[in-house]
Amino acid sequence: MLAAALLSATPTTDPGPLMVRIAEVEVDAAQLDAYKAILAREQEASVRLEPGVLMLHSVAIAEHPTQIRLLEVYASRAAYEAHIKAPHFLIYKTSTATMVTSLKLVETTPILLCAKAPAGPTAAFCPTK
């Protein structure tokens, strides 16, 4: 689900105040299924409940399924700061503390963020200022 702030028919290379980060997570193999279930609940709640959480995507590296990558897009640094204080995020952090064996947060500079409308036309949608 993309927030309305990300939807526009005009591409841009200046996404404005967006905060985009990649989280590189390594999870204990014996706890992987439990981790993925907790992560899914946290992602869904964050996007549904927090206006400043524009997008959260999680994927596992195909040949190394315990290596998870999260693409996080926030409306601003303030939205991110609010996110890490949200009750559902704090539950995620405490619930997965013994499951996560490594965590690296990578700050990024967005170049271009595009997505198709979930059930709409085939045109690409990109953020505007």
Backbone torsions as a table, in degrees:
resi	resn	phi	psi	omega
1	MET	NA	128.4	177.3
2	LEU	-103.6	136.2	177.3
3	ALA	-72.3	154.8	-178.0
4	ALA	-57.7	-28.8	-179.8
5	ALA	-63.8	-21.2	179.8
6	LEU	-93.1	-10.3	-172.2
7	LEU	-95.4	121.7	176.2
8	SER	-163.6	146.1	179.7
9	ALA	-81.9	-8.1	-177.4
10	THR	-102.0	115.7	178.0
11	PRO	-64.5	152.4	176.2
12	THR	-144.6	151.1	173.7
13	THR	-106.1	6.7	177.4
14	ASP	-122.3	87.6	-176.8
15	PRO	-75.6	9.0	175.3
16	GLY	71.1	-139.3	-171.4
17	PRO	-81.3	8.5	-178.1
18	LEU	-54.1	144.7	171.9
19	MET	-111.6	121.3	-179.4
20	VAL	-123.7	129.8	179.9
21	ARG	-138.6	156.9	173.8
22	ILE	-116.3	127.1	174.6
23	ALA	-103.5	126.0	176.9
24	GLU	-104.0	111.8	-173.2
25	VAL	-117.7	134.2	172.5
26	GLU	-112.0	130.9	-174.8
27	VAL	-118.6	142.4	174.9
28	ASP	-59.8	125.8	-174.7
29	ALA	-56.7	-37.8	-178.0
30	ALA	-67.6	-18.4	-177.2
31	GLN	-114.6	12.4	-173.1
32	LEU	-60.5	-46.6	-178.6
33	ASP	-62.2	-42.6	178.4
34	ALA	-64.1	-41.6	178.5
35	TYR	-60.1	-47.7	-177.7
36	LYS	-61.8	-36.4	178.6
37	ALA	-66.6	-43.5	178.8
38	ILE	-65.7	-43.2	178.9
39	LEU	-60.0	-44.4	-179.2
40	ALA	-60.8	-42.5	178.5
41	ARG	-63.3	-42.1	-178.7
42	GLU	-66.4	-44.4	-179.9
43	GLN	-61.8	-46.6	-178.5
44	GLU	-61.2	-46.2	-179.3
45	ALA	-64.3	-41.0	-178.7
46	SER	-61.7	-46.9	-178.7
47	VAL	-68.7	-38.6	-178.1
48	ARG	-72.6	-39.6	-170.8
49	LEU	-97.3	-21.8	-173.3
50	GLU	-111.5	110.8	-179.6
51	PRO	-58.8	-29.9	-177.7
52	GLY	-82.6	-8.9	174.7
53	VAL	-90.3	103.8	-174.5
54	LEU	-85.0	-34.3	-175.7
55	MET	-160.9	136.6	172.0
56	LEU	-136.0	118.1	177.6
57	HIS	-121.3	138.6	176.4
58	SER	-127.8	139.2	177.9
59	VAL	-140.7	156.4	173.2
60	ALA	-109.2	144.2	175.8
61	ILE	-66.8	126.3	-171.7
62	ALA	-54.1	-46.9	-176.7
63	GLU	-86.0	-6.5	-179.3
64	HIS	-140.2	75.4	-171.4
65	PRO	-62.2	-14.2	176.7
66	THR	-83.8	-5.2	176.9
67	GLN	-97.7	110.0	-176.1
68	ILE	-105.5	141.4	174.8
69	ARG	-123.7	132.9	178.8
70	LEU	-116.5	130.3	171.2
71	LEU	-103.4	118.2	-175.2
72	GLU	-116.8	128.4	178.0
73	VAL	-125.8	121.0	-179.1
74	TYR	-117.1	150.0	-180.0
75	ALA	-63.2	-26.5	-177.6
76	SER	-168.9	171.8	174.4
77	ARG	-62.4	-38.1	178.4
78	ALA	-61.6	-38.2	177.5
79	ALA	-64.2	-39.5	176.8
80	TYR	-64.0	-45.8	-179.7
81	GLU	-60.4	-38.7	176.5
82	ALA	-66.6	-39.1	-179.3
83	HIS	-59.3	-46.1	-175.6
84	ILE	-73.4	-4.7	174.9
85	LYS	-105.3	-4.8	-177.4
86	ALA	-68.5	142.8	-178.1
87	PRO	-54.6	-43.0	-178.3
88	HIS	-66.9	-33.1	176.9
89	PHE	-70.5	-41.5	179.1
90	LEU	-63.3	-36.8	175.3
91	ILE	-63.5	-44.3	177.2
92	TYR	-57.2	-48.8	-176.8
93	LYS	-61.9	-45.3	-178.4
94	THR	-72.8	-36.2	-178.7
95	SER	-69.6	-28.4	-175.7
96	THR	-105.0	3.3	-174.9
97	ALA	-54.8	-40.1	-179.4
98	THR	-86.9	-8.2	-179.8
99	MET	-88.5	-33.9	-176.1
100	VAL	-83.6	121.4	179.5
101	THR	-97.3	-16.9	179.0
102	SER	-158.0	141.4	178.0
103	LEU	-142.7	127.0	175.0
104	LYS	-129.5	125.9	178.1
105	LEU	-102.8	123.0	-176.2
106	VAL	-110.9	115.1	175.3
107	GLU	-75.5	141.9	-178.9
108	THR	-128.4	164.3	170.2
109	THR	-113.8	109.5	-178.1
110	PRO	-60.6	137.3	173.6
111	ILE	-100.5	-55.6	178.8
112	LEU	-157.0	129.0	178.1
113	LEU	-117.1	118.3	-178.3
114	CYS	-131.4	151.7	175.9
115	ALA	-157.3	156.9	173.6
116	LYS	-86.3	152.4	175.6
117	ALA	-63.4	139.5	-175.2
118	PRO	-51.0	-45.3	-179.4
119	ALA	-136.3	23.2	-174.2
120	GLY	-104.5	-151.4	-177.2
121	PRO	-65.2	169.0	-177.2
122	THR	-84.4	-1.0	178.8
123	ALA	-66.5	146.3	177.1
124	ALA	-78.6	146.0	177.4
125	PHE	-117.0	133.5	-178.5
126	CYS	-132.2	154.6	-177.7
127	PRO	-71.2	151.5	173.0
128	THR	-112.6	173.7	179.0
129	LYS	-61.5	NA	NA
